[in-house]
């Protein structure tokens, strides 16, 4: 029998080290034991083992696990996170509980006990000092209870972050960031802030809704909010975000036009950040500061108009698609490199990086980032080599759709040497195959799953010429909705200025044609991938259906919707309004099928998870398409609205007999469309 510590259900932890984060960590460990190990039998030859905590002076967050014998383990650490990470190490490597066990529905086969060999393990220092997530655009998890209560998904998010080696979080946006900061701190995490909420202070317009949010007009009111924010958090572990933005995550000068030059804007932000830093130092010993060089602030900094306080972590940001350049704002896309120059690389730097992004253009919230892990690895390693080593903050939004890239990035920030393809194999084996011996012995299934993941990124539609310009699911929905707006506004006589970021044109029909061609070329790749993912669905299991297969369905069905939408416009342009009406109905159906695919994955604890899809909002696209059907019917069937009804539901011999114009109630648009589908009188996708 292997010599080592016998970990069974009776294990106990002994410590004189008292803190709320460690107490919660111990309770989590007992829960892990309960999930994996069977209750002790009465007639056992071996009693319960003991784990003892000793506090030592060592590196921050580091730990030593010494397995002494069958009944004793000693864990030595210097701080809360050291002890918490040590327990997670035992949980993952010996109980088999993975970082995303909750989000990926990991199943456990209960055992009597596990043996931990006599040994000593020294943790390895992390590659990045501060490692964390921004739970942003959290519209799904904030309206879902995880099968328990509304705080449970947040607890599970913070737990997964800790299991990934993370130590810092922005615990939501606006109200959520304040509601869940206490829980995050209690679990041992550092707190930092949204770049639009410096110092974690209340938004000005919420506190003073009747006042103009101008610092020039109301400096004392802004200072009061900052002071309240500092006093509220002064006893927690906080990385204090310094800065000054507008009230809607926009440049402040959009609401305060007095600051009409880069110099004026830079001077105000510089003076405010210094004042904020001085305020924090009044209440906090040795505070840690950061500021976001994001959007307009990066341009001001690059132009030399922004002066930062000493020892602040400068957070650079990708463009929302994983490329380390400035983000596109509307149609403005300067793509300024978002990396510290050689003269700055000895200073403190961080990155704000998106695996999920919301831009009302082409980004992704419901599906994975459309750029590959190899691309992400290249960008983040290059950023690290440019001096971005102090903080990696990842926009993870609602976590579940983005587990794969989040898991990969955590392997990078922990210092792993694993390349993207090796990580993919490990990820699939761990989450899709580990608990099923049959799957583990099926190398063909493993290769098929790896191929599907890789082809997901290969299939992503390029909306531009640069390596990062690939489309997420928002592309099909927002571009469609912009075009619907233009179509209904003036019949498509004028181009949509909102689409100049992807297809600047003076003519609406040219924008529609570009969109049709882009999606038409991209559709076969996703259609083929959907077939490949569906072919292995039964073998791959429920998680496969809820993760990659679902995301491929979303892309594929939305693409089909776009194709029908464009065909509807083609018919409309020829004044073939009946066929336009039918094609728009087909388009609405395809978008509804994408929405239904999400609903079909809302089972068990996931019930309601996708109900509040209010950002991409696929159901809204279907709704607007059905409204457009009414617009087209008005043109083709008005003003009396009986001709199409006779054409669709009457026998051919009766259609032209007009002694009675109609013999039944007028059909609604939906009833008319359903009658067209029921008749199945379609040829090559068009209604006859």
Secondary structure, 3 states (H helix, E strand, C coil): CCCEEEEECCCEEECCCCCHHHHHHHHHHHHHHHHHECCCCCCCCCCCCEEEEEECCCCCCCEEEEEEECCEEEEEECCHHHHHHHHHHHHHHCCCCCCCCCCCCCCCCCECEEEEECEEEECCCCCCCEEEEECCCCCCHHHCCCCCCCCHHHHHHHHHHHHCCCCEEECCCCHHHHHCHHHHHHCCCEECCCCCCHHHCCCHHHHCCCCCCCCCCCHHHHHHHHHHHHHHHCCCCEEEECCCCCCCCCCHHHCCCCCCCHHHHHHHHHHHHHHHHHHHHHHCCCCEEEEEECCHHHHHHHCCCCCCCCCEEEEEECCCCCCCECCCECCECCCCECCCCHHHCCCCEEEEEECCCCCCCCCCCCCCCCCCHHHHHHHHHHHHHCCCCCEEEEECCCCHHHHHHHHHHHHHHCCCCCCHHHHHHHHHHHHHHCCCHHHHCCHHHHHHHHHHHHHHHHHCCECCCCCCCECCHHHHHHHHHHHHHHHHHHCCCCCCHHHHHHHCCCCHHHHHHHHHHHHHHHHHHHHHHHHHHHHCHHHHCHHHHHCHHHHHHHHHHHHHHHHHHHHHHHHHHCCCHHHHHHHHHHHHHHHHHHHHHHHHCCCHHHCCCCCCCCCCCHHHHHHHHHHHHHHHHHHHHCCCCCHHHHHHHCCHHHCCCCCCCCCCCCCCHHHHHHHHHHHCCEECCEEC
